[in-house]
Amino acid sequence: MQPEMIQKIRSACPDLLEWDSLQVRTIKDPGAPLSVVSTLGVIHAGVEEGSAIYRLRADGKSFILKQHFDAEVFRREVANITFINRAGRFGPEIHYAGDETGLILMEDLGDESLAYVWKNRMMEQYVQWVYEAIELVVSVQGFYQSDRGLLRELYGGAVPERGLHLPLPDGLPEAVGGIMEVSRNRRLEAVERDLLRTAERDVKRDVQRFSEQHKDFILDITPWHVIRKDGRIRVIDLTAPPVGSVLFQFDDAIWHLPQRRDILRSYLEARDRFGLPHVDNEKFLRLKDRLTLLGNIDWIQRYCRDILAGEHWMTDMEGNPLSDYAESERGNLRGIRLALEPYDDFAPILELLDKYFSLPLAEG
């Protein structure tokens, strides 16, 4: 962190904290444990997706300082935080935002994140927080439906939309085939490749049609972005385009949970209670389940390749393999089984994956 940047914020917010006793901690993720302590004049050692994140502490007060090196990312985060705080103070309060520097000084919501709860195996609390996050999301979406003009005003024009980010054509058969060549030293049979190609084509077609009809304000409810402070659920890291398909709401936080479908149904019920545009329950669940396979196939490929090679691509900030790596991957594989089991027409896909990957049982 360059001293002159601190001076800019100090001049703009002279009474915010005791600047002369300031300490700066560099962190990869606002919800992650702090591991590096530095002083003024020490530049952040790592950059996470074009941004640097710091924690400023002085005289018992704490704030988060983010520096975005991409002007568009800076603009999106300021606009998105301002919007959801107008909806109900659901994000961190912004104390300073500098267009010329890309700096945002904001409220520190702490480290009590969903990721922390998950890591400490507090599962009842984890699920409870997810249900609370549903109410937050639907409140913001209700605000968006009633006042889209505000979001356009905050963006100064057109509001950016996020894409579907579906795998490339033939991504599913190529990924599964690649895993098999590494792990089993054999190629997919023609009938197996056709089965995977057809499933992928049909899912992409249905997802695109559905998504054109059902768009809303999307909050990234991930384990790292949901934080509880003073008894309330809040969200951080609002850098993504704000509008997108409702299919991509509640992906990362719940897809591996046994309660996943109940949580998704609660989300749709909450939308109906708030008077939001109705989303067909069964069609929504069916597409979400199928997206679980497409959305994680690249990850499965990396997992199998790296584990077989004795490598670990998931590490902590010091580069050490995560101690719960194997269990984490096992849980993700189990999530695919949970998503596909209810559908007879996907039974051949599940049988194929079981044949080569031995997906863990739901209760395993």
N, C-alpha and C positions, 0 to 999 in steps of 0.2 A: 504494500500500500504506500503510494507516494505521499509524502508529508503535505504537499500543496493541495492534494485532494481533501485531506482532513481539514485543512485551513478553510477551504471553500464551504464545507458543511458547518464548521465552527462559526464562520461569519454569518451564515444563514440561520443557525440555531444556537445562538450563544448561551442560552439559559437551559438547554436541554439536559446537559450533564456536566460534570466537573471535568472539563477538557484537559486540564493540566495533569490529572492523575490517570489519564486514559491508558488502557491496555487493549491490544488488538489480538484476537485469536482467529486464525484462518481455519475454515472448515469446508469440507466438500459438500455437505448437505446440512441445512439448518436443523434437521431432525436427528442428525448423527451425533454420537459422543464426540466431544472435543479432544483432540490429541496433539495439536501443535499450538504453542504459545509464542507470540512474537511481540516486538515493540514497534513504535512508530518508525517508519523508514524502511521496514523490512517488507519486501514485495511478496505477495502470496505465491507459494511455490507451485501450485497447481491450478489449472483452469478447467472448469467443468462445463462443457458444452458452450463455450464462448462467454462464460461469466465467472467472476470471482466472488466468493462469499466470505464475509468476515463477521465476527462478533465483537462489538465494542463494549467495554465494561469500564465503569468509573463510578466511584462513590456509591456503590450498591445498585447502580442502574445498569441495564443491559439493553443493547439494541443490535439489530442485524443491519449490516451494510452490504449491498450488492452492487457490483460494477458489471454492467453489460457492455460488451465490446461490439454488439450489433445493435444499431439504432432501432431497428424494427422490433427486436425482442424487448428492448427497454420500453418502447411505446406500448407494446401489448401488455406488459406486466403492470405498468402504471394505470392503464385504462381498465384492465380486468379487476385489479384490486379496488380501484375507486368504485367500479360498478357494484361489486358484491358487497362492499361496505355500505353503499347506499341502500342495498337490499336488506341489510341487517347486521352490519359490522361482523361479517363472517371471515374476513381476512385480516392481516396485520395493518395497523394504522401507519400511514405514510407521513413522515415528518419532513422529508426533503426529497426532491427529485430534480436532478440536474440534466437537462437535455444535452448540454455540451460535453458532459463528462460521462454520462451513462450511469451515474451514481443514484442509488435509492437508499435512503436511511429509513428504516421501518421498525415497528414494534417487534420485540423479541418474544415470540410465543412459547419459547422454552423447548425442552427436549422430550416431553411426554407424548410421543407420537405413536401411531398404530404400529410402526415398525418396532418400537421399544416394547410395546405390549406383547407383540408376537414373539419377539426374541426371548422374552421372559415367560413364555408359555401361559400367559393369562388369557385363556381362550374365551371365557365368558365375558370378560371385559372387552376383548377385541370385538366380538360379535355385537355387543351392546353399543359400542362406539360406531360401528358400521350402520346400525339402525338409526342412530342419532344423525349420522352423516346424510342419511336419506332425507330427513326433514330439512336439513340445510340445503341440499341440492334442489329439492322441490320448491323451497322458498325462493331461491335465486331464479329458478326457471319460471316461477309464477311472476316474479318481478320483471323478468325479461319479456314475457308474453304481454305484460300490461304496459311496458314502456321501452319498446325497442329504440325509440328515438334517442333516449339517453345514451345508449351504447354507441349509436352512430355519431352522436355529438362528441363523446369521449374519444372516438377514433378519428374525428374530423372528416367523416365520409363513410365509405364502404367498410363494413365490418369483415375481417378476414375469417374464412372458414377452413377447418382442418379436413384433410383428405381422408380416404378410407384406409390407406396404407395396407392394402391386401398384398399377399405374396405375388411374385411374378408368375406368369403363366407356366404351368407344369411345375410350380414350386413344390407341391406336395409329393408327386412321384419322384422328382429329382432328389429331394431331401431324404425321403425314406430309402430310395435306392442307394444313395451315397452312404447312409448309415449301414445298410446291409453289407455293402462292399467292404467297409472297414471292419465291422463287427462279426460278419458271418462269412466273408470271402465268397459271396455269391451275388448274382444280379437278380433284380426283380423279374419275375415271369411276365410275359406280355399281358396275360389276363389280370395280373395284380396291378400292373402299371395303368391299364385302362380303367380299372376300378377306382384308383386314386385320382386319375385325371378327370373322370366323370364327376366324382364327388366334389372336387375342387371347383370345376366349372359351374356346377349347379349352385353351390353355396355362394360364389361370387356374384352370380346373376341375381339371386334372391336378395342378397345383402344390398346391392346397388339399387334395386327397385325400392326396397323398404326404406333405405336411407334418404332417397329423394323425397319421400313423403313425410318423414319424421325427423326434423331437425330442431335443435334447441340449444340453450346455453349449456356447455359441457364443462363440468369441473373434474379435474383429475383426482379422483378419490383413490389414492394409492397409499400403501403403508407409510411412505415417507412424507406425504403431503398433508396428512390429517393429524392435527395436534389438539390436545385438550388443554385449555388454560382457564382457570377460575371457574371450573365446572361447565364450560361450554366447548363444543367442538368448533374448531376453526380450520382453515385451509391455507396453505402456503404454496409458493412456486407457481404463479399463474402466468407463465410465459407463453403458453400455447395459444393458437387461434381459438377464440371463445365459442364459436358456433360449429356444430357438427351433428352427426347422426346420434340419436339416443342409444343406438346399439353399443356405442363405445363409452357409455357411462357405467361405472362400477366394474371395470375389468380386473385391474391388478389386485385390488384389495380382497376379492371374494371368490375368484374362479376356482380356487383349490379347496373351498370350504364345503363340508357336507350340507350346510344350511343355504347354499348358494341360491337354489331356486326359490326358497321361501323369502330370501332377501330381495331377489329381483321382483317377485310378486308384490312384496310390500312397497317397493319403489313405484310400480305401476298403479297400485291402489292409492298411494299418496298423491300421484299425479291426478287421478280422478277426483280425489277429495279437494284438491286445490283448483279444480276446474280447468286443468290443462288439456290440450288436445289429446284425445283418447288414443292409446296404443294397444293393438290387439295382443292380449296376454300370451296366448299359445304361439303365435307367429314370432313374437319377440323372443320368447324363451328358446324356441327351436333354432332361430338364427344365432342367438348368443351361444348356444351349445356347440353349434357347428363351427363358429368362429374360434372357439377354444382350441380346436385342432389346427386350423390354419394359422392362428395367431401365435402358436407355440412350436410349430414344426421346425423353424430355424433354430430355436433354442434347443430342441431335442437333438438336432444334428450336431450342434456344437458340444453339447453335453457328452454324447456318445463318443465323438471324435476325441475330445480332450481327456475324458476319463480313461479311454483305452490307451491313449498315449502317455498316461501318467501325469497329465498337466491339469492345472486348476486355473480357470479364467475368472473365477469369482474370488476376490481378495479384499482384505481390509486396506486401510489407508497406507499401511507400511508394506503392502505387497504380500502379506502372509495369507495362505489359504484359509478361508472361513472354516471354523471348526464344525459348523452344522451344515456344511456343503452337501454331503451325501443325502442327509435327511431332507434338505430343501428340494433337491432334485426329485427325490422319491415322492414328495408331496405334489410337485408339479405334474409328474407322470400320473399320479393318482387322480388329479383333477381332470385329465383327459378321459379317463375311464368314467368318472362321474358324469361328464357331459354327454358321452356317447351312448351309455347303456340304455337309456329309455327308448331308443329309436330302433325299431326292427330293421328299417332300411339301411341303417349304419352298422348293423351287426357284422357284415363282412369286413368292414374297415376295422372295427374293434378286434375281430378275430385275427386279421393280418398284423395289426400292431402288437397284439398279445403274443403272436407266434415269434416275433423277432425281438420285442423289447420287454416282454413279461411285465406288463403294466401292474403296479401294486393294486391289491384289492382295496375297495373303499374303506374297509375297516382296518386295513393293515397299518 
